[in-house]
Amino acid sequence: MPQSGTVASAERAGEDAYVAALVARMSTERKVAQLIQPQINSFTAEDMARYRFGSYLNGGNGGPYGDEFAPASEWLRLADEMYDASVRPLPNGEPVIPTMWGTDAVHGHTNVVGATIFPHNVALGATNDADLVRRIGQATAVEVEATGIDWDFSPTVAVAQDLRWGRAYESYSEDPDRVATLGAALVEGLQGRPGDADFLGDGRVIATAKHFFGDGGTTDGVDQGEVTGDIDNLVALHGRPYPAAIDAGVQSVMASFNSINGTKMHGNGPLLTGVLRGRMGFDGLVVGDWNGHAQVQGCTNTDCPQSLLAGLDIYMVPDDWRGLMESLVRQVNDGTIPMARLDEAVTRVLRIKYRAGLLGPEAERPSTRGVGGRFDLLGSAEHRALAREAVAASQVILRNDGTLPLRAGANVLVAGSAANNIGQAAGGWTLEWQGSTEYDAAQRFPGATSIWQGLELAVTQRGGRATLSADGSFATRPDVAVVVFGEEPYAEFAGDRRDLALRDEEGLTLLRRFREQGIPTVAVFLSGRPMWMNREMNLANAFVASWLPGSEGAGVADVLTGAVPATGRLSFGWPNDCTGRPVARSNRALFPVGYGLASGQTSAMPTLGESCTALVEGTGAALFGSGRLADGVRVRAGDGSMLSQLRGAAADGSITARGFDRNAQEDAREIAMRAGSQIAFLAAESSTDAWRLTYEVLTRPTAPVTLVTGTDGGATATFDVTQQFAHAEGKGFREMLITDQCAGQLGDLLAFRTAANVTIRIAGMERVEVAEGTACAF
């Protein structure tokens, strides 16, 4: 029996006949192309015309024509260009099949400058408001379609059980029923409701429930890790949101990176086909994640029939699309992949295009369909008001001695570097994959409102005075201080943690200072998850979990001033210790799911335990790993340019650094150095420990390459590594150990200078203890 989200039988018969007639006229090469999804940075419109990819995507750091901060008009221009290339006439009477563009609009259309940035799912879970989430989905769909994009890789319906997971903020709750309800609501917002006239119509886009399944249940919260247990119990917990999404009409499901009892999901036929399609009745398409097929045993980026045979319909193969196409065509021709299975996958792809109006006589260019080109809808006043409503509804007051709401007419000091930083409030998946705290707000977030800006307006409108002071200093003693602090942005595995201790103690330091001065404080904690906050809670007069609110900081001010009632309630248990030991579905939480204070409600303020061995043990000395620089580590080019997160280019073009996929998406960096350039890595503090790098040399140097160590601005030592680089060229990743036996000076600086054009890759960098007299190694 069809699920409620499927089309009616007569309509289904018509679409099946239409699609079957197209498939019958397609060559093997064109069929395989429908299953290939490259990223926009790795192919051109001419490639599209030649190969006819069924779909394509922009990666988290990808933008039109190489500009990830391109204006909306450029996104639409590229969409039209790729569409036009995909529908050029083909020889031999083969049908032309329009392509479609997919994007990660996971909290608004946040790859595009000027779009509305909604709170992340962890915050929406605290609202527990399906209607609000549905309206956010519709607003997101409108902004996505305005730029010519057809398909959203959202919602994430993971049921996160371990808050150490770097994607916990993409989960609505630890409660599978809440995830199911809110996930289905977002699907309906993006696509419309099945049976309604606007289902997949104007102002709607294709939705994706992800990641099937178990991504929120890996051991120790390790991203892309292992999930173990009885399969029926796992389906009951982690699979619970999928039938609700299917009933809501979701058209695509994305396979997960993780393994289930030792089998990677991208190759797990019993689950992708048996459970998802057989037991749950899903009739849409299954799309892979970023080179996820390559993690299947026996597979590579360019060779993996196992995934297609297991039930995958589209391979997300960002850069190696040509090799994968060739191997799939060969495997169909030699019988490794039955033609029936290829036709089944192609049929699913074309069926979704047909339902979405992307295929058929009424199909139009992106700029002329729906709201295409309506850039006034990006960050519109209506959408910003909706985001502000969501921010206010998600604030959870955990402790309050009566300091909240802020008194009318009060002199309010707003402290903390995050208070006026929209990038930090927005978190990961904002303009760039990992997000950033270093954006120029006027340039990157036009029309947005920081938490400070929201508070300033709200306080002054109520007859008070507001002052911004990042470091907490003041000339006139305030009546109350609002301290805004928390996690810096991250995404996916870069956000994985071994514990839940916040090592950035800026907020703690400010709260201590104000306590010593007898000034009441309100702690506003920005984070993608509940964390161990016992020390901060002991110091603050009121403590608010603000999550990652996005572009409309006025919503935070609405709750702090009492203009909007505090209705947010926890959708995850709050940890009582710093270890990271999961509290989901246990009685170990400091505050349970459902906890939160109403406006003006006070709470008992017992002193919480502050012991945390994780703060002094096992912190390690990793400087760069999993694609992320550690706190305090900086990278500087020879012209003085700072390369945030080891990405970007020096002002003079002498150094360029871009993400490289070694074992996972952008977990390494590829660095191109021009002759006469230098790149320096600056640790947070000086040390006598050795430096250890995991590196690869791509080009043999034709002139000297020199290693520089020592202290930034102080004594340095140099060592010629030309021969070592020449020997390492083409030999893959290897380790470099720099000790005082070759460096002479060890401190906070490690730099490379080159007299030749050289390209290297770096996957890891750390400070390590070695025995006295340990030799250097390359």
Secondary structure, DSSP 8 states (H G I E B T S, - for coil): ---TTS--HHHHHHHHHHHHHHHHT--HHHHHHTTEE-BGGG--HHHHHHH--SEEE--TT--GGG-TT--HHHHHHHHHHHHHHHTS--GGG------EEEE--TTSSTTSTT------HHHHHHHT-HHHHHHHHHHHHHHHHHTT--EE---B------TTSTTGGG-S-SSHHHHHHHHHHHHHHHH--TTSTTTT-TT--B-EEEEETTGGG-GGG-TT-EE-S-HHHHHHHHSTHHHHHHHTT--EEEE-SSEETTEEGGG-HIIIIIIIIIIT---SEEE--TTGGGGSTT-BTTB-HHHHHHT--BEE-SS-HHHHHHHHHHHHHTTSS-HHHHHHHHHHHHHHHHHTTSSSTT---GGGSTTTT-GGGTT-HHHHHHHHHHHHHH-EEEEESS--S--TT-EEEEESTTTT-HHHHH-SSSSSTT--S---HHHHSTT-B-HHHHHHHHHHHTT-EEEEETT---SS--SEEEEEEE-----GGGG--SS-B----HHHHHHHHHHHTT--EEEEEE-SS--B-HHHHHH-SEEEEEE---SBTHHHHHHHTTSS------SS-B-SSSS----TTSS--SB-TT--B-TT------------GGGTSS---EEEETTEE-TT-EEEETTS-B-GGG-EE-TTSSEEEEEE-SSSTT-EEEEEE-TTEEEEEE-SS--SSEEEEEEEE-S--SS-EEEEEE-TTS-EEEEE-HHHHHHHTTS--EEEEE-TTTSS--SSEEEEEESS-EEEEEEEEEEE---TT---B-
